[in-house]
Amino acid sequence: MFNLHPNFSWRIDIVGEEQQPVLIVDNFLAQPELLVEYCCQNSSFNSADAFYPGLRMLAPREYLMAISEHLRPIITHTFGLEDGAISKLFSSYSLVTTPPEKLKPEQAVPHFDSDNMAELASVYYLCDSRFGGTSIYRHRETGFEFVNAERRTQYMDSLLAALHRGQIKREYMNGSNELFEQIYAVPAMFNRFIMYRGTSL
């Protein structure tokens, strides 16, 4: 269903002092509009988990197959994985819908998707740069640019203390603030796919 775009290209950016890889694929699929049409025709958005400030619905299986078929060798190369290390894929359409004044504290700071260094996270843009992009941050107090299992308690304790001090505002992260420094940003671009370790902030 999904072939590669004829102008498919990719690169790896190495980010921050902790040298985390970010994979950027431009012009990923030949017909990305099919995913837009699928979303419009099969809309079944529901409230996401407690952390995501909006709505989600499952992406079609064919999209996961396209990632596996076209990107698996590039992903294993980028993140230093062994062949066969990718055992599970999951994807959903995501819409940010929560107004800033209704954000929970955990939605107003950079998040990490997992504290397992073997898990990866990705974003595939079906929108353009008017809708922002993805940034990676450094936590100023700890210097952490990623949060793994060993760092999790220290990081969460620091955030809790910042919350008690009133330093976490009800607003979306946009650039740097007193708690976090933005160290990298990728603008949204239609048909752009990015991937990074799920531990990245």
N, C-alpha and C positions, 0 to 999 in steps of 0.2 A: 504493500500500500504506500509506503514512504521510501522513495529513492533519495539519494544524495543530490543536493543542488549542484549544478554544473560549476558554480564558483565556490564550492566548499573550501574552507581554509581553517587552519587551527594554529594556535600558539600556546606556549606555556609561559606564564608570568611567575616569577619567584618573589614573594611578598614579605616585607617586613624584616625585622631583626631575627625573627625565628624561621625565616626562609621557608615559608609554606607555599606549595605550588597551587596555582590556579590555572585551570584549563579553559581556554576561550575558543569556541567554535563559531565562526561566522558563516552565514548562508548554509545552515545545516541541512534542511530538507527541501526537496524540489517543489513540494506543494504544501507549505505550512498552512495555507488557507483552509485545507481540509480539516485541520484540527480546530480552527475557528468555527467552521460550519458544524462540526460534530458537537461542539460545545453549545451552540445556539439551538440545535435540533434536539439535544438530549439533556437540556439544562435540569440539573437536580442538585443545586447547591444547598449545602447545609452548613450550620455553624461548625467551625473547626474546633480543634482542641483549645484548651485554656490559654495557650500561648500565642496562637495566630490571631491577629486582629481583623478577622474577616470570615469569608465563606470559602468552602472548597467542594469539589466533586472529583470523582475518580477520572483519570485520563484513560483513553482506550488502550487496550492491550497492544494494538498495532504500534503505538508510539513507543512502548517499552521494547518491543521487538526491534524497532528502528535503532534505538540506542544500543542494544546488544549487538546487532548486526554491523552497524557502521562505526561505532565508537569504542567497542571493547578493547581492541589493541592499543588505541591511543590512551584510553583511561589507564590500562595496566602499565603502560610506559610512563605516563605522567606521575603516577602515585607509587611507582615501584612495587607493583603487585605481581604475584605469581600467576601464571595461566590457571584459570579455574577459580581464582580467588573471589570473583564476583558471583555471589550465589543467589542474590535476591534484588529485584528492582521494584520500585514503587513510585508512582507519580500521580499528582492531582492538579487540576486547575485551581488557581488560587486568586481570590479577589480581596484586596484590602478595602474594608467598608467601615471600620470603626473610626468615628471622629476623634481627634486628639484628646479632647476633654473627657472622653470615656475610656481611655486606655488604662489598663492595669499597670502597676509598676514594672512588672516583668516584660510588658510589651513596649515600654518606653526606653529600654536599654538594648544594646546589641545582644543577640541571642547566639547560642550554639546549638546545633541540632543533635549532637551526641557527644558523650565523653569517651567514646571508643574511637581510637585513631584509625581503625580499619574501616570505619563507616564514612561514606562520602555523601555530599549534598550537591544538588544542582538546581539551576533555574533555567528554564527555556522561555524566552520572551516572545509572546504573541502580541506585543505592543511596541511602541517606539519610545524615544528618549524623553518624551513629555511626561512619562510615567515613572521617571526616576532611574533606578538601577540597583546595583548591589555594592555595598561597601564592606571593607574589613577594618577592624578596629584593634587598637591596643588599649588595655585597661591601665590607666595611669598609675594607680596605687601599686598594683602587683607587677606591672610590665607584661602581663600575659597577652599574647595574641591568639592563643588557643587555650581551651580548657579541656583537659583529659581527666581521667578518673583521679589521678594523684593531685590535681590542682583544684578539683571541684569544690571541696569544703572551704578552702581558703578564699576562693573567688566568691562563693555565695555568701560567706560571712562578711566579706568586704562590701558586697552590694547591700546586704541587710543593714549594715552600719550606715551606709550612705542614705538609705531610705529613712532611717530614724533621724538623720541629720537634715532631712528635707532636701537632699540634693538630686533626687530623681523627680523630674518634672513630668507632667502629663503632656508630652509632645513626642512626635516621631523624631528619631535620630536623623539629623541632616547635617553632616559635617562633624566637627569636633565639639566637645563641651568640657566641663571641668572634670568629668569622670573618665571620658574616653577620647582618644585621639584617632581620627580617621587616617589610616595609613595607606589605603588603596581604594579605588572606586572603578567600577565598570558600568558605563551607562547602558540602559536598556536599548536594544535595537531589535527590530522585528527579525525573527528567524535566527537569533543569537542564542547559543547554549553555553552556559558556564558551569564548571564543577570545581569543588574545593573540598577539603576534609571537613567532615561534620563537626569537628571540634573547633573550627575557626570562629572567632567572634565576628 
